[in-house]
């Protein structure tokens, strides 16, 4: 912490903090916290006999310490805000990469096919509608589910494969 005290103020602070010297190292944040408490005690304790000039100096020292603490707090807040901003920017870039990834022809065809019908479709039906290979449809569907763009709507009997298959719909 950078407290800007003149020589006289530094000497006064050091003498006030002398009883606390063994408890907290000079210049540490706890040193300045204790200094403010000691200064307030000097200023506001009942029966304190402080001359107007001494009172002015003690108030000046207290203000300078408080200002330095606020400056340090502001620096911490700004650093934290920059970290949050960087995280948000990173998340935004990653999201953009994912959305670009899921904007391929296959993704668009699958989304269009699901939009064009009122009933959920199976992967086989999507492959037939889009003229894509079933393996490509399955891969694109998995990616779209992971992105939260489509979801499993239920199951139905597939005559081609003669088994229950999942049906899909847009979210």
N, C-alpha and C positions, 0 to 999 in steps of 0.2 A: 504494500500500500504506500502510496506516495503522498505524504502529508507535508504541505509547504509551510513550514514554520520558520520565522526569523530566529536569529541566535538567541535573543532574549526569551522568546516564547519556548524554544526548545529547552533552555536551561530551566525555566519555570516548570515545564511539563516533567522533566527529568526529576526535579526535586519533589514534585507531588507524587510521582510514581515510585520513588525510592523504596517505600515499604513493600511494594509489589514486585520489585526487581527479581527476586528469587522465584516468583511464581509464574511469571510470563516474560518471555524474551522481548526485549525492546524492538519495536517495529513490527511485531506480529499482529494479526487481526485481533487476537484476544487482548493484547497490550492496549490497543486503542479502544476496545470496548470497555476495559477496566478504567482507562484514562477518562473517558466520558463520565463514568459513574463517580470517579474520584473528583472530577471537576465540578459536577453537579452537587456533590456533597459539600465541597468548599463554598459553592455559590449559594446554595439554598438550605443548608442545615440551620436549624433554629439557633439563634445567637451568633451566627457567623459574622465576624467583624471584618468586612472586606471593604477597602477603600474604593472609591469610584474608578480610579485608574487600574487597580488590581482586578476589580470586577470586569472592567472592559477587556483586559488582557485574557482573563479566564474565559470569558464569552467568546473572544476571538479564537482562542485555541480550540474550544469546543466546536465552534462553527467550522473551522478548517478540518478538524478530524471528521466531522459529520459529512462535510463536502467530499472528502477523499473516500469515505465509505460509500457514499452514494455514487460517486464516479466509478468505483470498482464494481458496485452492484449493476450499474448501467452497462458497463463493459461485459459483465457476465451475461446479462439479459440479451445484449446484442449478439454475443458469440453464440448463445443458445438459439436465438432467432435465425442466425445464419445457418446453423446446423439443421434446424427444422426446414428452412427454405431449401437447402441442398438435398435433404431427404425427399421433400416433396417434388423437386425437379427430377431427381433420380427416378422416383416412382412414376412420374408423368412420362419420362422418356421410355421406361420399361413398358408402360402401358401402351404407348404409341407403337413401340416395336411389336408388341403382341397383336395390337389391332391391325397393323400393317400385315403381319404374318397371317392373320385370319381374314384377309381381304382378297385371298386368291380366287381364281375362277371357280374352283371347287366349292369354296365356302359360299360364294355368291349364288352359285347354282342351287346349293342345298337350302340356303335361306329363302331363295325365290320359290322353290318347290314347296316348302313348308308354308309360305305366305299364300300360295295360290289355292290352298285347300283348307276346308273347315275341319277336316278330320286329321288326327295324327297319322303319320306315315312310318312304315318300317324302313330299315336300311335298304332292304331289297327293293322296295317300291321307290325309294329315293334314287337308287342306282338306275332303275328302269326309266324314271322320269328325266333324269339329268344326263343319261347316256355316259355315266362314269362307271369305271370298274367298281365292283362291290368293295374291294379292299381299299380303294381310294375314298369311297363314301364313308367307310368305317373309320378311317383315320381322320378325315375332316370332321365327322360327327363327334369323335372323341375330343378334338380340339375345341369345337364349338361348345360342347358341354362344359369343358374346363373353363372356358371364357364366360360361361353363364348366359350364352346367347340362345341355346336350345336346352330342352330338358326331356327326360323320359316321361311320357304321358301315361303309359300303361303297357299292356301286352295284348297280342291277338294271335290267332292261328294263321300261320303262313302255309298256303297250299303248296308252294314250290318246295319248301324245305321240310314240310310236314312236321312242324313243331311250333311252339309258342315263341314269338319274337317280340322284342320291345318296340313300342311305337314312340315317335318323337314329335315334339311341337316346339314352336318358338316361345321364348319366355316373355 
